[in-house]
């Protein structure tokens, strides 16, 4: 079982991935562009999503490369969610009631 932790204190840009079965913690092997707000895994594939204030970046964990960069068009996104089917990504700005989705 894996879970991720997004650390966004001041100018820190750390996203950590924890593997409970091996008691292993590692940083992302990717350089983050912008301040990470939230991160999540794809429900069934080895894809990892990182939401920064301005964009959503989609990474392939097996190939360790960036798949896609999605610009939110928001001044500051505050959260991200992935549909259980994995085909739709939601970027949310809670402060001004904006809601975006990508398929």
Order of alpha helices (4+ residues) and beta strands (2+ residues): beta-beta-beta-beta-beta-beta-beta-beta-beta-beta
